[in-house]
Amino acid sequence: MKSCLLAAIITVCCFGSPAHPVPHSLTISIDPIVSSDSSTCIIPFTRIGNLILIQAKADTTTGFFVLDTGTPGLVLNLTYFRYYPTSNPIEGSGGLTGSVSTAAQTTVNSLRLGPISYFHLDADLINLGHIENNKGVKIFGLLGMQLFEHFEMILDYSAGVIYLHLIGRKEASVYHSPQLADTTAYNTIPIDIEEGKIIVYLYLKGKKLKFIIDSGAETNVLDSRLPNQVFDQVVITRRVTLNGSGDHKIDALYGNLKGLQIGGHDIGSLPVLITNLGSMCDAYNNCLNGMLGFDFLSLHKIGFNFVKRKMYIWK
């Protein structure tokens, strides 16, 4: 699991229930890392602000973890796992407010998420106190995209649940959730997976834009370095302040973006935060034009088949 740690969770100033698996008697195992007592399960989540909190158990420690598809793998909060053995610290990667805190690597023997179990996982160990202080809740870690790379995931913000299906090798090319039976009810958009991150391409005024889909971002983000023809489509509404780790703060602009298309479909007006994403270029081994966060993901029911590299957006 890649150890690169990204500043996937952002907070804009001014601005727990256990899982219930679908009964199944067979344990499904895709590889030595992940197995499940049920191939399909429903995981309830709690929202704190615009973050998704899921109850999980890392070894003997149970608590809320943030679903954060902008982070590649598992991240543990140093506050609650400080006695775990670590390797040499690694430098923090670029974030929206600059460099994030330095992380060290450790290993957990097991991670339990509803009926899903992971074994001998590498994890980044970092202080997440800035998130806890802002949200007023204990955050034990972040659940990154690579934990779900063998799954189909459907996010339903209105119902407060995540539908997960562990895709077996024999069904990798054919599996579809029963929720996808009516193909007229949703649009299908191709996605890429790069370095454990979900990448989708959007279009604006004929320009192709590279975005990351980040469930840990509380708002959508647009790179301020884009050409003027892009910002001709933005109506600025106010200035905001971004809080990062430690005392890192920067001013940014907030507005509404019109004319954006995804998979040939109009998105409509989309709220965006405008800031310089140059510091994230090294972290992603390539520069991004933006991030799609809560303000996009929560608009509709949305699903991902990470095996087939597809995204489903309900109409």
N, C-alpha and C positions, 0 to 999 in steps of 0.2 A: 504494500500500500504506500503510495507516494506520500512523503512527509511534508511536502510544501503546504504551509498554512496561509490561508488567505483571510483578509478582513472582510468576511462575507456578510457580517451583520452590521448594519448601519442604523443610526438613530438620528432623526431629524428633530431638533429642538423647536418648540412651538407646535409643535405638533403634540384533574388528574385521576383520570380514571384508569384502572388496569385494562389491558386489551382483552377483547372477547373473541377468541378464535372460532372459526367455523369448525364444527366437530369433524374429526377425521382420525382414523386409527393408525394411519401409516406415517412413519417418519420419512420425510423427503430430504435427500441430501444431494446437492449439486457438486460440491467440492469439499475438501477438508475444512474449509472455513465456515460455511453456512449450511444449516439444516433447519427443518421446520416440522413440527408435529402436524401441521395442516398446510396443504399446498396453497390454500386461499384463506385469508383472514381479514378481519376488519379491526383496525387500530383507531380507537377514539383519541382525539387530541384536544388540548386546552389552548386557547389563544391568550397571550399576554401582549397587548398592543397588537402589532401585526406579525408577531412571531408564533410559530407552531411549536408547542411543547408536548412531548411524548414521554410517558413514563417508561423507563427502561432500567435494567439492572446490570451494572458492570461489576463482575465478580460478586462481592457481598454488599455492594453499595447501590441502593435504589433511589431514584429521584427523577427529576424532569430534565430531558435533553431537548435541545432545539433541532428540529429538522432543518438542515442547512445544506441545500444542494450546491451552494457556492463553495463549499469546503470539500476536498477530495475524499477524506476518510473519517476516522473517528478522532475526535478531540476531547480530551478530559480536562476538567477544571482543576488546576493545581491546588486550589483550596481544599478539595475533598480527596485528592489522590497524591498528596505531597510526599507520602512515604514510599511511593512506588520507585523501584530502581529505574534510573534513566541513563541514556547514552549521552554523548556530548551534546550540548545545546546547539540548535541550528538557528540561523538568522531568520528573523521574521520577514515575511514577504510584504510587498507593497500593498497598501490599502487606500481607501478613499481619503483618509486624513494623513497619509504618509505611512511610514513603517509601523507594523504592529509589533507586539511584544515578542521577544525571543522565545522559542519553544524548545523543549527537549523531547526526545522520543522514549516511550516506554512500551510495555506490552500488558494486555489484560488476558487472563485465561479464558474468560467467557463474557459475552454480552448477550442479554436476553431482552427481546422485544416482542411482547405477546408470545405467540407460539414459536417465534423465530429465534434460533440460537446461533451465535458466532463463536468461534474458538481461536485462541492464540492470535489475537488481533494486535497489530502494531497501532500505536496511538500517539498523537501529539499531546504534550502536556503543557498547558499555558494558563495564565491567570485570566479568568473571565469576569473578574470583579466589576469591570466597567459596565458590563451588561446587567449584572445582578443589581448594581446600585441604581441603574436607570430604570429597571423594571420592578425592583422591590421583590424579587423572588429568587430562590436558589436555582442556579443553573449548573447542572453537574457536567455538562459537556455538549458537544455538537455531533449530530449524526450526518455524515457527509454522503455524497452521491455513490461512492464506490461500495458502500454497504448494500446498495440496492441494484447493483449492476446485473443481477440475475433475475430481476423482478419486473413485473408490470405493476405500476403504481397509479392509482386514480385518487386525486385529491378533491374532496368535496368540502369546501369551506362552509357552506350554508348548513350542512349536516354535522360538521365537526368530526369527520371520520376520514381515514385513509384506507382504501382497499388495496391489499397487496396479494399478488400471486407469484409464488416461486416457480419460475418456468423451467420445467425439466428438459433435458437434452432432446428427448424425442418429440417434444411439442414446441421447440424453439421457433420453428418456422410457421406454425399454424395456430398457436394459442391466441384466442381473443376472449376477453371477459364477456359474459352475457350482457353487460351494459353496453357493449359495442355492437350488438346484434343489428340494431337499426342504424345503418350507415348514413342515413339522411339526417341523423340527429347531431352529427359532429363533423368537424373537418380534421383531416389527417395532414400533419406537417412533418417533414423529415427533420431530424436533429443529428448532430454529431456529438461524440463524446471525446473530449480532448483533455488529457491529463486529469481525468476524473471530474470533468466539468461539462455541463450540458450547454452546447452551443447551438444557436438557431440564427438563421439569416433573415433579416427584415429588409424591406425596401421603402425608400422615401424619395419621391421626385426622381425616380430612376436610379438612385444611388443604393448600392448593396451595403448593408450595415451588419456587423457581427456583434451579436448580443450573447451574454451568458444568462441562463435561467437560474435565478438564485432565490430559493425560498427563505433564505436568511436575510434578504434585503427588505427593509420595511417600505421601500418605495422604489420606483423605477429610476434609472440613472442614465443620463446622456452625457457623452464626452464633450466638454466645452471646446475642444480643439477641432470639431467637425466644421466643414465649410459653411459659409453664410446661407447657402441655399437650403440647408437643413434648418437653421434657426429662423428662417423666414416663416417656418411652419409652427413656431413656438410662440405662445402668448405668455409673457412673464407675469406672474402674479405677486411674488414677494421674494424677499431674501430670507435665508434660513442659516442655521449653524449646525455643522456636523460634529458629533462627538465620536472620537475613536478611543482606542485603548490609552490608558494613562490620561495625560492632560491635552492630548492632541485635539485641536478644534480648528475648523476652517469655515469660512463663510461660503455660501453657494447661492445659486438662484433656483427658484421653483416656478414651474409653469405648466401649461397644457400643450401637448404636441398633437398636431392634426396630420392626417394623410398617411399614416404609417400602415404598411401592409405586411401580412405574414401568410405565406403559402398562397398568395394571390387573393387573400381576403382582407378587407378593410378592418382595421382595429377600431377606428373611431378616435375620439379625443382621449388622450392618455396623459395622466399627470406624470411629470418627470422632474427629477432633480438634475441640475446642470452643474457639473464640476469637472475638473481636470483628472482624467483617468491615466495620465502618463505614468504615475508611480506603480500602476498595476501591470505594466507591460512585461516586466521581467517575471512576475509571478505567474503569468499566463503563457509565457514563452511567445507571446504575440500580443499586440495591442487590441483592446476591445473598443467598440464604439458605444457600448452601453450595457445595462443590466435590466432584466425584467424581474421585478420583485412582487411584493404583495399586491400592489395596485393593478397589476396585470393578472397574476395567478388567481386572485379572488373574484375576478369578473365573471367567470364561468366555471363550471366543473371542468377539470383538466386532468388528462392522464398521460402517462409515459410508458412505452415499452422499451426498456433500456437494452434489451437483447436485439430487437429489430430496429432500434434507432428511430422510433416514431413518437410523435406527440399528438394527442387527441384533444381538441378544444370543442366543447359542446356549444351549440348555437343558442 
